[in-house]
Amino acid sequence: MSLDLLRWYGRLILAQYYQGLEYVAATVAAIILLSSLDDLFIDIWFWTRKFWRKFMIERRYSPLTVEQLNARDEQPIAIMVPAWHEQDVIAAMIENLVHVVDYRAYTIFVGTYQNDAATIREVERMRHRYKHLHRAEVPHDGPTCKADCLNWLVQAILHYEYEAGTEFAGVVMHDSEDVLHPIELKFFNYLLPRKDMIQLPVASLERNWYELVAGTYMDEFAEWHAKDLVVRESLAGAVPSAPAFRAARYSRSSKKPRASRSTPKASPRTTTSAHASSGWACRRSFRSFLWSSLRAARSGSASVRNARSARRCHCACASSFPTPFLSHRVSAVRAGRSASACKAGR
């Protein structure tokens, strides 16, 4: 076989290879185009709505001002922070919260697990420094899931209300690495109890260009909270709940509750993924078990059955959101670190 023939076969194989690459590239491009049509729709809807609001809405209604927030009397608000192996950040988060937030009528509840000594030590150190900080302990080993820890935090909040003879206007959920906006609680206070659930936009703190994972996190939150969630709210009237910067109010309109032994255990979707009811609704059996347990403990006759029944109770969170509040121009900042993963449900 001559050298010219080998060269001819080589050029033929190379041409077929390039032709195959063209087919593959065209197929991938078509798939990307089809999968991007929803993004194109979101972009078109977002900018159309933005221009329409600029010329039709914002000319008639002025945005909410800080003066209006300050004019409203402060209502008691509970802040709950679930924590698992957060000893590196929980103290700094609490100190930043206390020094930054422009609000006085709030109480902090941090949930820890009994087998997380490092986090307990940090929370106790902060608790001795700040009297409005309380620690709620999950009475079984972790990790479980955030919903489990939140359920025990809700129990601690209800216990505090019972002991102190007060009622919180709403409950705010934060992660242990959050950085709060100074007027965040003022904004919640302004909308409570008129709104059942309030969610602020979440933004990541700035990162260096070479921090690729944190940069992806920043892009994702910027895209979702500044555009995607705004479009979904305008289309459907409700949006998925973010894991933090969220406030909700109790529903206290129920009659005297009756205990039910068939109350299910909490699941990862119970409090963190809110898709079912409207408003923050603590189930009737939850209050019944809690109050009966407290009364029994006071009389010295607490039973194992009451404790187990209280543990089976759960609290459901709402997915009812207010009208668009992004136009109020109240922003929130969040550190660029993802929350701890939920490994198992209890």
N, C-alpha and C positions, 0 to 999 in steps of 0.2 A: 504494500500500500504506500503510495507516494505521499510526500509531505503536503502537497497541494490538496489532496483529497482529505487528509486529516484536518487541515485548516477549514475546508468547506463544511465538514461535519461539525466542527467546533462552532463555526458561526451559525449554523442551523440550530444547534442545541441552545446557544445563547439567545437567539431570536425567539425560540419557543419559550424559554425561561422568562424573558421579558414580557412576552404576551400573556403568560400565565400570571405574572405579577400584576399586569393591568386588569385582568379579570378579578383577581383577589381585591385589588384596591377599589375597583368599581363596586364590588359587593359590599365591602366594609363601609364605603362612602354612603351607599344606599341605606344600610342599617343605621348609620349615625344620623342621616337625615331624618329617617322615620322616628328614631328615638328622640330627636331634638324638636319635633313639631310641637310637643307640649311646652317646651321652654320658649319657643317662638310665640306661642299663644300667650303665655304668661308675660313676656316682654311687651307684646302689643297691647294687652289689656292694662298692664301697669302704667305705661306711658300715656295711653289714651285717658285713663282715669286721672292720672296726675295733672295733665293739661286741663281736663274738664273741671277738676276741683279747684285749680288755680284761678280759672276765670269765672266759675259759677258758684263755688262754695266759699272760698277764702275771702272773696270780696264782701260777702254778707256776714260772715262769722269770724270774729277775731280769735286767735289761739288762746288757750288757757295760759294764765300768767302765774308767776310765783306769788305775787301779791294775793291772788285769789286763793291759792293753796294755804298761805299763812293766815288768811282771815277765818278759816274754818277751825272750830274748836277741836282739839285733839281727842280722839277716842282711843281706848286701850287696844293695843294690837299685840298679838303673840307672834314671835318669830321662831320657827322650828328648823333645826339644822341636823340632819342625820349624819352620823360620822362613823366610819370604819377605817382604821389605820390612817387617820388624818392628823397624827401627832406633829407632823412637819408644818402644817398650815393652819390648824384650827385656832391656835392662840393668836396668830397674826390677824386672822379673819375677824375674831371677836374684838380685838383691840381697834382694828380699823373701823369696824361697825360702830363701836361706842364713840370714837372720836370724830367720825365723819358725818353720821346721820344727824340731821337737824330735826330731832323729834325727841320727846321726853316720855310719853305714855306708851312705852313698849316693854315687853319682857321676852328674854331669850331662853329658849329651851333647846338643849343639845342632847341628842340621843346617842348613847354609846353602848357597846356590847360588853358583857361581863368578862369576856376573855381578851379584851383589848386594853391591857393595862397602860400602855404608853399614851393612848388617846385619853383615857380616864384621868391620868396624871396631869396632862395639860389642861383639860377642861376644869378639873378641880382647882388647879392653880389660878385659872382665870375666875372661877366662881368665888374664891375668897377675895378677889380684887373687886369684882363687880357684883353687887347684891341683887341686881335684877337678872342675873344669869342663873339658870337652874339646869341640872343634869338629870336626864331620864335614862335609866338603864334597862336595856333589853335583857330579860331574865333567862336567856339561853344563849349558847355560844353562837358566834357569827363566823363567817359572814352568811347572811341570808339574802334578803333583797331590800331595796329602799322602802318598799311598801310596808314590810314588816316593821322596820325601825320607825317609820312614820306613824304606824298605828299605836305603838307604845308612846310616842311623843304626844299624840292626840289624847291618850289616856292621862298623861302627865298634865296636859293643859286643862282637861276637865277636872282633874283632882285639884289643881291650883285654883280654878274658879270656885270649886266647892269650899275649899279651905279659906280662901280670901274673901268670899262673898262678892265676887265681881264677875262680869261677863266681858269677854273680848269681842270687839266689833268685827274682827276678822283675824285670819291666820295667814302668815306669810311664810312661804317655804324657800329656803336657800340651801345651796351646797356649801361645803366647808371651805371652798377656795374662792368664793364669790367676793367681789369688790362692789360695795353698795354705792348707789348714787346718793348724794346728801339729801335730796328732797323726795326720795323714793317713798318713804312712809307718809309724807305729806300728800303725795299723789293718791296713794291708797286710801288715806283718811278722807280725801275729798270725794271719792267715788263710793265709799262704803257708808251705809248698807244699800245704796241704790243699785249697785251692781253686784251680782252674785259671784262673779269671778273676774279677776283683772290680771293681765299679763303684760309685762314690760318687754320691749325689745332687748335682746341680749347681744352684746358685742364683746369680742375678744380683745385683750390688751395687745398693743403693738409688739411685734417680734422682729428679729433680725432676718435678713433676706435668706440666710442659709438654714434657718430653722424650718425645714420643709413640712414636717408634720404639724407644727403649730401654725404654719402659714395656711395649710389646707383647712385646719380647724377655723381659722379666721375667715377664710373665703366662704366656707359652708355657712357659718353663722350670719355673715353679712348678707349672703344671698337669700337665706331663708327668712330672717327676721326683718330685713329691709324691703324685700320684694315679694317672695313667694307667699308668705303668710298674710301679707296685706291683700294680695290678689285673692287668696282663698277666702279671707274674711269678707271681702266685698262680693264674692260670688255666692257663697253658701251661708254667710252670717255666723260661722263658727270656724275655729282653727284648732289644730292639734296643740296640746299643752306642752310647753317647754319644760325641761327638768328643773328650772329655777326661775327666780324673779317672778313669782306667781303669788297672788293673794286671793283668798276666798273668804266668804262669810259663813257662819253657822246658820243652819235652818232650825229655829227654835219654836216653830209653829205646831209641832206634833203634840198630841195629847200624852197623858201619862203612859209610859211604855210598859210592856209586859215582856218578861223574860221568855226566851225561846231557845231550847237546847239544840235546835237544828241550825243555828246560825253558822254559816260556813267560815272557814279560815280565810285569812287574807291571801290574796294572790298578787303576783307582780303587777297586775293590771288594776288592782283595787283602788290605789290612791295615786299612782304615778301616771297611768294612762287614762284619763278620764273621758269616757265616751258615753255614759249612760244617762245620768239624771241631770236636772237643772239646779244649779246652786250647790253649795257645800252642805251635804246632808249626813249627819251622824245618825246611824241607824238606831231605831228605838231600843232594840235589845242591848245595844252597846251601853246606852245610858242606864238601862235597868240593871245590868250586871255590875256596872261600875258603882252605882249608888248603893246597891245591896252589899257589895263587897266592902265599901267604905263604912257603911253602918255596922256590918258585922265586925270589921276590924276595930271600930270604936268600942263595941260592946265586948270585945275579947273573944268572940265566937266565930271567927273567920274560918270557913271550911275550904277544903281542897276543891270541892265541887264548884264553889263560887269563883275561885281563882282560875280553874280550868275553863269555866264558862266565859269569864272575862277575856281570857286569852283567845277564845274562838271568835270573839266579836271583831268586826272590822268597820272601817269608815270609808264611805264612797265619796269621790271627788267629782265635781261637775265639769262639764265641757261647755258651759254657757258663757260666752264672751261678750263684753260690751261693744258698743259701736266704736269705730276706728279712733284710737287715741294716739296714733303716731303723729297726727297733726298737732297734738298738744306740745310737741317738741320737748318732751321730757325723756331724756336718754338714760341708759344704764350701761355700766361697764362690767365686764366679767373677765377674770383671769383666764389665760389660754391654756387650761388644763382640763381634760375630760374627767367626768365624774367616775367614781369607782363602779366597776361592772357588777351587775347583779348575777350572782352565781347560782343561787338556789332559792326556791320559794318555800315558805313555811305555812 
